[in-house]
Amino acid sequence: MKNYVISFFLMFFVLILSLFISAIIGMVYFKVDLSDPTSPKNFMQDDYTKIDSSPILDMDGYMVIIDKNGKIVNKQGQVAAPFDKDKISIADISTLINYSEKESNFVLDVRKKNFPYVYRTAYNHKNDFLMVIGIPSKKYTELEIAPKRLTVKQFILISFSIFMLFFLLVFYLYSRITSSYFLTPLKILTHGAKKLATGNYSTRINLTSKNEFKNLGDAFNIMASKIEEETNLREKSEESRKRLILDISHDLKTPLASVLGYSDYLIQNPDLPKEDVIKYLSVIKRNSERSNNLILDLFDYSKLDSWNFTLSKEKEDICEFLREFIASYIPRLEENGFEYDFDIPEKEIPLLFDRKNLDRALGNIVINSTKYNPNGTLLKISCFEKNNYLNIIIEDNGVGIPKNEAQSMFDPFTRGDKSRTSENTGTGLGLAITKTIITKHNGTITLESELNKGCKFIIKLPLNNLKKKYNLKPFNMNLI
């Protein structure tokens, strides 16, 4: 827009300058006189006795002054009819005035009718008199034609030539000046595109201009950012896939090695005492179960993480669901010597969720807490509404994990103690499954933890606006 405005004003300036120069050339070089030497306004005076009519008299013309009564009060030069009398009629004066109003056609009218004189009139309103100038037709025609050595066609041609000359000159200078505004951004964009094509996805361009190139540069940066993000995600996904394969291989290797080793030992020693056989078979069973659990969890994780998996959501009271969930895990908490404190609202909070999968997501957190924390650990579960989200908090005061490892706990095959021995019976997929389920619910889950200060899981699920009535019974557990 800025360039268009500047171009408009430049062209307007060139046009005016060309016309001005053409007029100067016409008046100076071709002696075109734009003034009218026979105009009565050039001679008019309030005192008609002081009027200098010599230029008219030099052309063999004359001048008369007529008062408001039609009386001719002053004559200068060789006066011709109808002004050779002492008085003139209003009709004759009107005819002369009408001719003066048709000034453009006046000379032609004179030629057609062979009028000997061309009449020019002017009225003095202050002293109420009319001045009439009579100029011989031949002299007037010569006066009108002689100075015009430049025709209209020639003037237009000269004006157009001067305009084109200035236009080309200004266009060349302006294009040289403004080309940098176009070429510089194009060079920057081209250089950035070449770097991007070579795989440098961190390439960004910085254009200071505030025109369409700035918008193009911003679009380029957004595109580069998206490509870099997708590339990083793809690389991260590939690394996760490779690490997943290694972790699966590692976690299956130990129990399967035990199964194969003890099975081979039993086959080679059929006469072992019954007690030893039972002991070895128990080891085989335990490791087989561990391998089976790993395979089942891996299957579930892959199924939940696939793009085409959908939850079976139903609108239910989340508070009632949490009460039932807590009740099902109290025996396990007591069996592991845990203390517990639950704070669930007594009111109903409708929520669209998958009961089976959400139960598993929360259950993985509780099971991990009971598995890795000692007797006497306090487990708290609470929920509340905030900013159109349902917040579910599950926390304990157990051993915790280092703060810098908190978020990595949701990655597959990550355990708080970083061990991969047969003593650790977890598959390392529990929290990964939990995060996947929460994400499928359009929610988020974060972990706050420090070593020896316990773990705090914060789950946020979006609430919907639909309300549904439930017959709820008050429920409040506060048992420590």
C-alpha positions in Angstrom: 0.0 0.0 0.0 2.8 2.4 0.8 4.4 1.8 -2.6 1.1 2.4 -4.3 0.6 5.7 -2.5 4.2 6.9 -3.3 3.8 5.8 -6.9 0.5 7.8 -7.2 2.0 11.0 -5.8 5.1 10.6 -8.0 3.0 10.2 -11.1 0.8 13.1 -10.1 4.0 15.2 -9.6 5.4 14.1 -13.0 2.1 15.0 -14.7 1.9 18.5 -13.2 5.6 19.1 -13.8 5.2 18.0 -17.5 2.3 20.4 -18.0 4.1 23.2 -16.4 7.3 22.7 -18.5 5.1 22.3 -21.6 3.4 25.6 -20.9 6.8 27.3 -20.3 8.1 25.9 -23.6 5.0 27.0 -25.4 5.1 30.6 -24.0 8.9 31.1 -24.3 10.0 29.2 -27.3 6.9 29.2 -29.4 5.8 32.7 -28.1 2.3 31.6 -27.2 0.6 34.5 -25.5 -2.1 33.3 -23.2 -3.3 36.7 -22.3 -6.0 38.6 -24.3 -4.6 42.1 -25.4 -8.1 43.2 -26.6 -10.0 42.5 -23.4 -11.8 45.6 -22.1 -10.7 44.7 -18.6 -7.2 45.7 -19.6 -8.4 49.3 -20.2 -11.2 49.8 -17.7 -10.9 52.8 -15.3 -13.5 54.3 -13.0 -12.8 57.6 -14.6 -13.4 57.0 -18.3 -11.5 60.2 -19.3 -8.3 58.5 -18.0 -8.7 55.4 -20.1 -5.7 54.7 -22.4 -7.1 53.3 -25.6 -3.9 53.8 -27.7 -3.4 50.0 -28.2 -6.9 49.8 -29.8 -6.3 52.9 -31.8 -3.1 51.5 -33.2 -5.1 48.7 -34.7 -7.4 51.3 -36.4 -10.1 50.6 -33.8 -12.1 52.8 -31.6 -13.6 53.0 -28.2 -16.9 54.6 -26.9 -18.4 55.2 -23.5 -22.1 54.9 -23.0 -23.9 56.0 -19.9 -26.9 54.4 -18.3 -29.3 56.3 -20.5 -27.7 55.1 -23.7 -26.0 58.4 -24.4 -22.5 58.2 -25.9 -20.5 60.4 -23.6 -17.0 59.7 -24.9 -15.5 58.6 -28.3 -12.0 57.8 -29.2 -10.7 56.9 -32.7 -12.6 56.6 -36.0 -16.0 55.6 -34.7 -18.2 53.6 -37.0 -21.9 52.9 -37.0 -23.9 52.4 -34.9 -21.7 54.5 -32.6 -21.4 57.5 -34.8 -24.5 59.0 -33.2 -24.9 60.7 -29.9 -27.2 58.0 -28.5 -27.6 54.2 -29.1 -30.6 52.0 -28.4 -30.8 49.3 -25.8 -31.5 46.7 -28.6 -28.2 47.5 -30.3 -26.3 47.4 -27.0 -28.0 43.9 -26.2 -26.9 42.6 -29.6 -23.3 43.6 -28.9 -23.4 42.1 -25.4 -24.8 38.8 -26.8 -21.9 38.7 -29.2 -19.5 39.2 -26.4 -21.0 36.3 -24.5 -20.4 34.1 -27.6 -16.8 35.0 -27.8 -15.6 31.6 -28.9 -17.8 31.8 -32.0 -17.6 35.5 -32.5 -14.9 35.6 -35.1 -16.7 32.9 -37.2 -19.9 34.9 -37.0 -18.1 38.0 -38.1 -16.6 36.2 -41.1 -19.9 34.7 -42.1 -21.8 38.0 -42.0 -18.9 40.1 -43.1 -19.0 42.4 -40.1 -16.3 45.0 -40.4 -15.7 45.2 -36.7 -15.4 42.9 -33.7 -16.9 44.4 -30.5 -15.8 43.9 -27.0 -17.7 45.3 -24.0 -17.3 45.9 -20.3 -19.5 47.5 -17.8 -18.4 49.7 -14.9 -20.8 49.2 -12.0 -19.4 51.9 -9.9 -20.1 54.8 -12.3 -22.7 53.1 -14.4 -21.2 53.2 -17.9 -20.6 50.8 -20.6 -17.3 50.6 -22.5 -17.4 49.3 -26.1 -14.3 48.5 -28.0 -14.5 48.1 -31.8 -11.7 46.3 -33.5 -11.5 45.8 -37.3 -12.3 42.2 -38.1 -9.2 41.7 -40.1 -6.9 43.0 -37.4 -8.7 40.9 -34.7 -8.4 37.8 -36.8 -4.7 38.4 -37.3 -4.2 39.1 -33.6 -6.0 35.8 -32.6 -4.2 33.7 -35.1 -0.7 35.2 -35.4 0.7 34.3 -31.9 -0.6 30.7 -32.1 2.4 29.2 -33.7 1.7 26.0 -31.7 -1.4 23.9 -32.5 -3.3 21.9 -29.9 -2.1 18.7 -31.5 1.5 19.8 -31.3 1.0 21.0 -27.7 -0.4 17.6 -26.7 2.4 15.8 -28.5 5.0 17.9 -26.8 3.3 17.5 -23.4 3.1 13.7 -23.8 6.8 13.5 -24.8 7.9 15.5 -21.8 5.6 13.4 -19.6 7.1 10.2 -20.9 10.6 11.5 -20.5 10.1 12.4 -16.9 8.0 9.3 -16.2 10.8 7.0 -17.5 13.4 8.9 -15.6 11.4 8.9 -12.3 10.4 5.2 -12.9 14.0 4.2 -13.4 15.2 6.0 -10.2 12.3 4.9 -8.1 12.7 1.2 -9.3 16.4 1.3 -8.4 15.6 2.7 -5.0 12.7 0.4 -4.2 14.2 -2.8 -5.7 16.1 -3.3 -2.5 12.8 -3.5 -0.6 11.9 -6.5 -2.8 15.2 -8.1 -3.6 16.6 -8.1 -0.1 13.6 -10.0 1.5 13.5 -12.4 -1.5 17.2 -13.2 -1.0 16.7 -13.8 2.7 13.6 -16.0 2.0 15.5 -17.9 -0.7 18.5 -18.4 1.6 16.3 -19.6 4.4 14.4 -22.0 2.1 17.7 -23.5 0.9 18.9 -24.1 4.5 15.5 -25.6 5.3 15.8 -27.9 2.3 19.2 -29.2 3.6 17.6 -30.4 6.8 18.4 -27.4 9.1 14.9 -27.1 10.5 16.0 -24.6 13.2 16.3 -22.0 10.4 14.4 -18.8 11.1 14.3 -15.6 9.1 14.0 -12.0 10.5 12.4 -9.4 8.2 12.1 -5.9 9.5 9.7 -4.7 6.8 6.1 -4.2 7.6 4.5 -5.4 4.3 3.5 -8.6 2.7 7.1 -9.9 2.9 6.8 -9.7 6.7 3.7 -11.8 6.6 5.5 -14.3 4.3 8.5 -14.4 6.6 6.2 -15.1 9.6 4.5 -17.9 7.6 7.9 -19.3 6.7 8.9 -19.3 10.4 5.7 -21.0 11.4 6.2 -23.6 8.7 9.8 -24.2 9.8 8.7 -24.4 13.4 6.1 -27.0 12.6 8.5 -29.0 10.5 11.1 -28.9 13.3 8.5 -29.9 15.9 7.3 -32.8 13.7 10.8 -33.9 13.1 11.7 -33.8 16.8 8.5 -35.7 17.6 9.4 -38.3 14.9 12.9 -38.6 16.2 11.7 -38.9 19.7 9.1 -41.5 18.7 11.8 -43.5 16.9 14.0 -43.3 20.0 11.1 -44.3 22.2 10.4 -47.2 19.8 14.0 -48.4 19.9 14.1 -48.0 23.7 10.8 -49.8 24.0 12.1 -52.8 22.1 15.3 -52.8 24.2 13.3 -52.6 27.4 10.9 -55.3 26.4 13.9 -57.5 25.4 15.6 -56.8 28.7 12.5 -57.3 30.8 11.6 -60.5 29.1 15.1 -61.9 29.0 15.5 -62.4 32.8 12.3 -64.2 33.6 12.4 -66.3 30.4 16.0 -67.2 31.2 14.9 -68.4 34.6 12.0 -70.4 33.1 14.3 -72.0 30.6 17.1 -72.7 33.1 14.9 -74.3 35.8 12.9 -76.2 33.2 16.1 -77.6 31.7 17.4 -78.4 35.1 14.2 -80.3 36.0 14.3 -82.3 32.8 17.9 -83.2 33.3 17.3 -84.2 37.0 14.0 -86.2 37.1 14.9 -87.8 40.5 15.0 -84.5 42.4 13.2 -84.5 45.8 9.6 -83.3 45.6 10.3 -80.3 47.7 13.0 -79.1 45.2 10.7 -79.8 42.3 7.9 -77.7 43.9 10.4 -74.9 44.6 11.7 -74.8 41.1 8.3 -75.0 39.6 7.2 -72.0 41.8 10.1 -70.0 40.3 9.1 -71.0 36.8 5.5 -70.0 37.6 6.4 -66.7 39.1 8.6 -65.7 36.1 6.0 -66.9 33.7 3.4 -64.7 35.4 5.8 -61.8 35.3 6.4 -62.3 31.5 2.7 -62.7 30.9 1.9 -59.5 32.9 4.5 -57.6 30.9 3.0 -58.9 27.6 -0.5 -58.0 28.7 0.5 -54.5 29.8 2.4 -54.0 26.6 -0.7 -55.1 24.6 -2.9 -52.7 26.6 -0.5 -49.8 26.3 -0.2 -50.3 22.5 -4.0 -50.6 22.2 -4.7 -47.4 24.3 -1.9 -45.4 22.5 -3.2 -46.2 19.0 -4.9 -43.4 17.1 -8.1 -45.3 16.4 -8.8 -46.4 20.0 -11.8 -44.7 21.5 -13.1 -44.8 25.1 -16.5 -46.0 26.0 -17.6 -42.8 27.8 -20.8 -42.4 29.8 -22.0 -39.6 31.9 -21.9 -40.5 35.5 -21.3 -39.0 38.9 -17.5 -39.0 39.3 -17.8 -38.6 43.1 -19.8 -41.9 43.4 -17.3 -43.6 41.1 -14.4 -42.4 43.4 -16.1 -43.7 46.5 -16.6 -47.1 44.9 -12.9 -47.1 43.7 -11.6 -46.2 47.1 -13.8 -48.9 48.7 -12.3 -51.6 46.4 -8.7 -50.7 47.4 -9.1 -50.3 51.2 -8.4 -54.0 51.8 -5.1 -53.7 49.8 -4.1 -50.6 51.8 -4.8 -52.3 55.1 -3.0 -55.4 54.0 0.1 -53.3 53.2 -0.2 -51.4 56.5 -1.1 -48.1 55.0 -2.9 -45.3 56.6 -5.4 -43.4 54.5 -7.4 -40.2 54.3 -10.1 -39.5 51.7 -11.9 -36.3 50.9 -14.6 -36.7 48.3 -17.5 -34.1 47.9 -20.9 -35.3 49.0 -22.5 -33.4 46.1 -22.9 -34.9 42.6 -20.4 -33.9 39.9 -21.5 -35.2 36.5 -18.6 -36.2 34.2 -18.3 -38.0 30.9 -15.7 -40.8 31.4 -14.8 -44.4 30.8 -15.4 -46.1 34.1 -13.3 -49.2 33.4 -10.2 -47.4 32.0 -10.3 -44.6 34.5 -10.5 -47.2 37.3 -7.3 -48.8 35.9 -5.6 -45.4 35.5 -6.2 -44.5 39.2 -5.5 -48.0 40.3 -2.0 -48.1 38.8 -1.1 -45.0 40.9 -2.5 -46.7 44.1 -0.8 -50.0 43.4 2.5 -48.3 42.7 2.2 -46.5 46.1 1.6 -49.7 48.0 4.3 -51.6 46.1 7.2 -49.1 46.6 6.4 -47.6 50.0 6.9 -49.1 53.5 4.3 -49.9 56.1 2.8 -46.8 57.8 2.7 -44.7 54.7 -0.2 -42.3 54.5 -2.2 -42.2 51.2 -4.6 -39.3 50.5 -7.2 -39.1 47.8 -9.3 -36.0 47.2 -11.2 -34.3 44.4 -12.6 -30.8 43.8 -13.9 -28.5 41.0 -11.8 -25.6 39.9 -11.9 -23.5 36.7 -14.3 -25.9 34.9 -11.9 -28.8 35.7 -12.3 -31.8 38.1 -9.1 -32.1 40.0 -8.2 -35.5 41.5 -5.3 -35.6 43.9 -3.6 -38.8 44.9 -0.6 -38.3 47.2 1.5 -40.2 49.8 4.3 -39.4 52.2 6.5 -42.3 51.1 10.0 -42.6 49.8 9.3 -40.4 46.7 11.7 -39.9 43.8 14.2 -37.2 42.7 12.5 -34.1 41.5 14.2 -34.1 38.2 12.9 -37.5 37.4 9.2 -36.8 38.2 7.9 -36.3 34.6 9.9 -39.1 33.1 8.0 -41.6 35.3 5.2 -41.5 32.7 7.5 -42.9 30.0 7.3 -46.7 29.3 9.5 -49.0 31.4 10.5 -46.2 33.8 10.7 -47.1 37.5 11.5 -44.9 40.4 14.4 -47.1 41.6 15.8 -47.4 38.0 16.3 -51.2 38.6 15.5 -54.0 36.3 16.0 -57.0 38.4 13.8 -59.9 39.3 13.2 -58.3 42.7 11.2 -55.5 41.0 8.0 -57.1 39.9 6.6 -54.1 38.1 6.4 -54.0 34.3 7.2 -50.2 34.1 4.1 -49.6 32.0 1.6 -48.7 34.7 2.1 -44.9 34.8 2.5 -44.8 31.0 -0.9 -46.5 30.7 -2.3 -44.1 33.3 -1.2 -41.0 31.3 -2.5 -42.4 28.1 -6.0 -43.0 29.6 -6.0 -39.5 31.2 -5.0 -38.0 27.9 -7.7 -39.9 26.0 -10.1 -38.2 28.5 -8.7 -34.8 27.3 -7.2 -34.4 30.7 -3.7 -33.9 32.1 -1.7 -35.6 34.8 1.4 -34.3 36.5 3.7 -35.6 39.3 5.2 -33.6 42.1 7.8 -35.4 44.1 11.0 -35.2 46.0 13.2 -37.8 47.5 11.9 -39.0 50.9 8.9 -36.5 50.6 6.4 -38.7 48.8 4.6 -38.4 45.5 1.7 -36.2 44.5 -0.3 -37.0 41.4 -2.5 -34.2 40.1 -5.1 -35.2 37.5 -7.3 -32.6 35.8 -10.4 -33.7 33.7 -12.5 -31.2 31.9 -16.1 -30.9 33.2 -19.1 -30.6 31.0 -22.1 -28.3 31.6 -24.8 -31.0 31.6 -26.2 -31.8 35.0 -27.8 -35.1 36.1 -29.5 -35.9 39.3 -28.3 -38.8 41.4 -29.6 -40.2 44.6 -26.4 -40.0 46.6 -25.7 -41.0 50.2 -23.2 -39.0 52.2 -19.8 -40.6 52.2 -16.8 -39.4 54.1 -13.7 -41.4 55.1 -11.2 -40.0 57.5 -9.4 -43.0 58.9 -5.8 -42.8 60.1 
